[in-house]
Amino acid sequence: MLSVAKQKAADSGLDILFLRQQMQSIDLYGTVDTVICMLDSINHMTRESDVMKTFSRVSLFLNHGGYFIFDMNTMYKHRHVLGNQIFVYDTDKVYCVWQNSFEEKNGRVGITLDFFGREGGVYHRSSEHFYERAYDTKRIVSMLSKTGLETAGLFRELSFEKPDDQTERIVVVAKKA
C-alpha cells in the first residue's frame, strides 16, 4: 500500500514522507498537527502496555493543540457481532472464509481468514490469523489522559452522535493540552 501511495504522490508532484513502523515506537522526525489511526488499529494491540506506548509516542509528536483521531471496535461488537461467528464472502476474484472465536475474560476475538484466489482454473489458498482486543472506553480515556491527551469527543462511527451500549465502533478525538 505504501508503494502505491508513494507512486501516486510522486505522480501528483507531492513530496510526502511515508513511513512503515510499529505504532508503539513510531518516530515522525518532527511534530505534526494531526495523527489519524483507523481500521481498528488500536484493537490489534492486545496488550494494554502497547496501547499506552502508542499513545505516548503520538503525544510526543503532536504539536500543542494538535489532534489524535482513531477508531476502535467496542466490546459490544466483539461479543455480539464478531463473537463466535463465521462469515463467507464469495466474489469473482476471491472466496473468503472468516472464522472468529470470542474470549470473554479479556475481550479478545481470534480471527482466522482463509482466502481462496482463482488463477485460471486453479485456486490458491492463503491464511491469516490474528487477534483483536476491545478496550473499555473509560480505560482508553484514562490512558490518553496519562499521556497528556484530553478527550475532545467520543462518537458513534460515521456520526457525531454519542455512543451507546450497542455502538459497534467508536471514533475517539483527543487533543494535546
C-alpha positions in Angstrom: 0.0 0.0 0.0 2.8 2.4 0.8 4.4 1.8 -2.6 1.2 2.6 -4.4 0.7 5.7 -2.2 4.2 6.9 -2.8 3.9 6.5 -6.6 0.6 8.4 -6.6 2.1 11.2 -4.5 5.1 11.4 -6.9 2.8 11.4 -9.9 0.9 14.3 -8.4 4.1 16.2 -7.6 3.7 15.8 -3.8 6.7 15.3 -1.6 5.3 13.1 1.3 7.3 11.1 3.7 5.8 7.6 4.0 6.8 5.5 7.0 6.3 1.9 7.9 6.8 1.5 11.7 5.4 -0.2 14.8 2.9 2.2 16.4 4.5 1.6 19.8 7.8 3.1 18.7 6.7 5.5 16.0 9.1 8.2 15.1 7.8 11.1 12.9 11.1 13.1 12.8 9.3 16.2 14.0 5.9 17.3 15.3 2.6 17.3 13.5 -0.8 18.9 13.9 -2.9 15.7 13.4 -2.5 12.0 13.7 -5.2 9.7 12.3 -5.3 6.0 13.1 -8.1 4.0 11.5 -9.3 0.5 10.7 -9.4 -0.8 14.3 -5.6 -0.5 14.6 -5.8 0.2 18.3 -7.8 -3.1 18.7 -5.0 -5.0 17.0 -2.7 -4.2 20.0 -3.8 -6.9 22.5 -1.6 -5.7 25.4 -2.6 -2.5 27.2 1.0 -1.6 27.6 1.3 -1.4 23.8 -1.7 0.9 23.7 0.0 3.1 26.3 3.3 3.2 24.4 1.4 4.2 21.2 -0.5 7.0 23.0 2.8 8.2 24.5 4.5 8.3 21.1 1.6 10.0 19.4 1.5 12.6 22.2 5.3 13.2 21.9 5.0 14.1 18.2 1.8 16.1 18.4 2.0 19.9 18.5 0.2 21.6 21.4 -3.5 21.9 20.4 -3.0 19.0 17.9 -5.5 16.2 17.4 -5.3 12.4 17.6 -8.2 10.7 15.9 -8.7 7.0 16.0 -11.5 4.4 15.8 -11.9 1.2 17.7 -14.3 -1.7 17.8 -16.3 -2.0 21.1 -16.9 -4.9 23.4 -20.5 -5.0 22.1 -19.2 -5.6 18.6 -16.7 -8.3 19.8 -19.3 -10.0 21.9 -22.5 -9.7 19.7 -21.4 -9.1 16.1 -18.0 -10.8 15.6 -18.3 -13.2 18.6 -18.1 -16.9 17.6 -19.3 -16.2 14.1 -18.3 -17.4 10.6 -18.7 -15.2 7.6 -18.3 -16.2 4.0 -17.5 -13.8 1.1 -17.8 -15.0 -2.4 -16.7 -12.7 -5.2 -15.4 -13.2 -8.8 -11.8 -12.9 -7.7 -11.7 -14.4 -4.2 -13.6 -16.7 -1.8 -13.0 -15.9 1.9 -14.0 -17.8 5.0 -13.7 -15.6 8.1 -13.9 -17.5 11.4 -14.0 -15.9 14.9 -13.6 -17.1 18.4 -14.5 -14.7 21.3 -12.7 -14.8 24.6 -15.0 -13.3 27.3 -12.3 -12.9 30.0 -10.2 -10.5 28.1 -12.5 -9.2 25.3 -10.3 -10.7 22.6 -11.5 -12.1 19.3 -9.3 -14.6 17.5 -9.8 -14.1 13.8 -8.8 -16.6 11.1 -9.2 -15.6 7.4 -8.8 -18.2 4.7 -8.6 -16.8 1.2 -9.0 -18.8 -2.0 -8.0 -16.8 -5.0 -8.6 -18.1 -8.5 -6.0 -18.0 -11.2 -7.4 -19.6 -14.3 -9.0 -22.9 -13.2 -6.9 -23.2 -10.1 -7.5 -21.8 -6.6 -4.6 -20.8 -4.3 -5.2 -20.7 -0.5 -3.7 -18.3 1.9 -4.5 -17.9 5.5 -4.1 -15.3 8.2 -4.7 -15.4 11.9 -4.7 -12.5 14.4 -6.4 -11.2 17.5 -8.3 -8.0 18.2 -9.0 -6.8 21.8 -11.8 -4.5 22.8 -11.0 -1.8 25.4 -13.4 -0.1 27.7 -13.9 3.5 26.7 -13.3 4.8 30.2 -9.9 3.0 30.3 -9.0 4.5 26.9 -9.8 8.0 28.2 -7.7 7.4 31.3 -4.7 6.1 29.2 -5.0 9.2 26.9 -5.0 11.5 29.9 -1.9 9.9 31.3 -0.1 10.7 28.1 -1.1 14.4 28.0 -4.0 13.9 25.7 -7.5 15.1 26.7 -10.6 13.5 25.1 -12.3 16.1 23.0 -15.1 13.8 21.8 -16.4 10.2 21.5 -18.7 9.5 18.6 -20.6 6.6 17.0 -19.0 5.6 13.8 -20.0 7.8 10.8 -21.8 10.3 13.0 -21.4 12.9 15.7 -23.8 11.1 17.9 -22.8 10.0 21.4 -22.0 6.2 21.6 -24.5 3.9 23.5 -24.3 0.4 24.8 -24.9 -1.1 21.3 -22.4 1.0 19.4 -20.1 -1.2 17.4 -17.3 1.2 16.6 -16.3 4.4 18.4 -14.3 7.3 16.9 -12.2 9.0 19.6 -11.0 12.6 19.2 -8.2 13.5 21.6 -6.4 16.9 21.8 -2.9 17.6 23.2 -3.3 20.1 26.0 
